[in-house]
Amino acid sequence: MKLSNQYPTLSGKTVFITGGATGIGACLVEAFLQQGAKVAFVDILDNESNQLVDYINKQYIDPELKFYHCDLVDIPALQAVIAQVEVDLGPIGVLINNAACDERHKIEQLTPEYWDRCINTNLKHYFFAAQAVRVQMCKLGGGSIINLGSMSWHNCQGGMAGYTAAKAGVMGLTRGLVADLGKDHIRINTLTPGWVMTKRQLTHWVDRNTAKYIEDNQCIKDYVMPEDIAAMALFLASDDSKLCTAQNFIVDGGWI
């Protein structure tokens, strides 16, 4: 994977990515390393994470990359990892809240415990990661927080009410933090992907009928790929977007 744009202000910057082992997250890890950034990522998937680290080490010369095992529903563990990243790589200048789980569920299957799991997995740690990196970003004179949203709730997609509720909350969280963080020159935006053709999507959800549905609803008929999301993330993380905050940047091929 090689993206065309180069952002000199990302070189040497410490970037923290949640859910970085696979899919969009893995693409983000590689994209920022290509910019000369120092990248730390967390995930619960040890095998996939170690495979990504091995791949990066073979593809790049002396990449500054750190993987930390962390279950993001364990907020103290997340806070501890973020503190350790500062020790290992320096203060975090870019936070990408990417980790999520779009598991499908029927209304009648939802229990209070399952609902809490949906919110904790897809929203709660976004806030506490932002809270934890704020002090580090202040040391740098500012920073960028990118919250990954989802077109699923915009499009009234059914079959996963807990997930869509959490993802709608992501935009509310972005807007709710922007004034407080702006005082510290920290900008925060939502990056909303359309239907991205990750391995997980192709394995679990996208069949011939789904592919036809996507084609019928996108103005641009090309599939949205992880690289398309990474390209927008690079811009939002760089100083080129220094006055972009409180916004929702949608990358979906023009969903009708």
N, C-alpha and C positions, 0 to 999 in steps of 0.2 A: 504494500500500500504506500502510495506517495501522493500527498496533496500538493497542489501547485503553489499556493500562497505561502510566503514567508513573513513572519512577524518578529522582527528583531527584539522587541520589548519582552518577548517570552523567553529569550535565551537566559539561562541561569535562574529562572524563576521557579519556585517550588509549587507544584501543582498536586492537589490531593483529590483523588477520584474514588468514589464509593462504587462498589459493584464492578470492579475493573477487570475481572477474570475473563469474561466472555462477551460476545455481542457488541453492542454500542460501547460498553465500558472498555473492552480490550482495544477497540479501534481508537478510542480517546487516549488511552495510554500510549499507543504507538505514535499517534499524531502529535502529541505534545513532546515526546522524546525527539521527534524529527525537528522540532523547533529549537532544540537545545535546552529544553526545560528539564528540571529535576522532578521526577514523578514518583509519588507514593500512592499506592492503591490498597484498598481493603476488600475482602471477600470472604465468604464462608467455604468456597470451593477450592480446597487446597490443591488437588491434582491439576485442575484447570489453571489455577494461578501460577503454579510452578512450571507448567508447560509454557505459559506465556512468558515468564521470566527467562526460561531457557531459549525460547525463540528470539526474544529481544537481544539476549546476550550473543547469539550467533549472528544476528543481522546488523548489529551496531557496535561501534568501537567504544568501549568504556561507558555504556549508558548509566546515568545516575537514576536507578530504579530500585524501589523498595516495595516489597509486598508484606502486608501485615494481616494475619488472620483476625477477623473480627465479625461477630454477629451483631449487626447494627441495632437489633432490638435491645441489646445490652448497652445502655447509654454510658455508664461509667467506663466500660471497656472502650467505647468509641472515643470518649474524652481522653482516656489514657493514650490511645494510639495517636491522636492528634498532637498531644503534648510530646510524644516521642518523635514524631516526624520533625518537629522543630529542632530537636537535638540532633537528629540524623542528617537532615537535609537543609535546615534553616527555616525561618518563618514562612508559613504558607501564604502565598500571594493570590492563589486561585483555588477555589473550592468548587468541585462539580458534584452535586448531589444527584447521582445517577441510579443507584441501586433501587430496585423495585421488583415486585412479583405480580404478573398479570394473570394469576391463576383464575380460571373461570369458576363460577359458583351460581347455583340457582337460589332464588329468593327463599324457598322453603328450607334450604340447607343451612342458611345463615344462623349462627348462634351468637350470643354476646361475646363469647371467647373468640370465635372466628372473626367477628367484626373488629375486635381489638387487635387481632393479629394483622388484619388488612391495614388498619391505620398505622400501627407500629412499624410495619414493614415498608410502607409506601409514603409515609408522611412525617411521623414523629421525629425520626433521626435527622431529617432535613433541618429542622429548627436547631436541634442541639449541636449539630455539626457547625452550623452558621454561628451559633453562640460561642463555640469553642475556638473557632478560627479568628474571631473578631479581634481579640487581643493581639494575635500574631500579625494580622493585617495592619493594625494601627502602628505597629513598630516599623512597618514598611511605608507608612504614609498613605495607605489605601489598598484596595484589592478588588477582586471580582468574584462574585458567587453566582453560579449558574445552576438553577434548579430544573431538572428534567420533568416536563409535564407529559401530557398525553392528549391526542385528539379524540380518544375514546369517549370522553364525557361531552366534548363539544358536539360529537356526532350522535349522541343519544344511544350509544352502543349498549346493548343489554348483556345479561349473563355474567356480570361481575360488578355488582353494585358497590361492594366494599372497595374495590380497586378504583372505580371511577370517582367515588366520593373522595377518596384520598387524593387522587390526581387533580380534582377540582380544587381541593384544599391547597395544593402546591401553589397555584396562582394567587390564592388569598394570602398565603404565607409570604410570597414575594412582595406583594403590595403592602402587606402589614409591617414588613421590616424596613422598607426602602427609606423612609424618612429618618429613622433612627440611625441606620448604617450610613446614610449619605453624609451625615455630620462628620464622619471619619473618612470620607472619600472612598467608601466601599460601595460599589454598585452591585445590584442584585437583579437578575433577570430570569425569566422562565424561558426555557428552550423546549418547544413542543414538537416532537416528532410525529409524523404521520405513521402509516403502516410500514415499518422498516423491516427489510428482508434479512433478519438475522437467522442464524442456524436454528434457534429456538422456535421462531415463528414458522419457519419452513417445516420443521419437524412436527410441531404440535397443531398448528392452526391453518396454515395455508395449503389448501388443496386446489384442484382445478376450478371449482366454483368460487372459492375465495379470490383466486387470482383474477377471475373474470369480474368479480365485484369491485376489486381494487381498480382494475383497468377502466371500468365504466364510470367510476367516481373521481378519478384523478384527471385534471385538465392536461397535465403532462403525463404521458402514458408510461414513462420509464419508472422502474421500481425505485423507491427510496431506499438507499443503502446506508449502512453505518457511517461511511465516509462523508455522506452529505450532512449528517448531524455533527460529525467532528469538525467539518469545515466551518460551520456556524459557531461552534464552541470556541474554536481558535480565535475568531474575530472578537467574540464577547469577552474572552480572557485577555486579549491584548489591549494595549493603550489606545489602539485605533478606535475603540468603543468607549473612550473615557467619559463621555457624557450620555451613554445609553444606560438607563436604569429604569426599573419599574415596568419594563415592557415584556411582552410575550412574543417571542420570535418563532414563527411556525415554519417548519420544513416538511411539507406533505405533498408536494407535487400539485398543489392547487385542488384540494378536495372540495367537491361541489356539495 
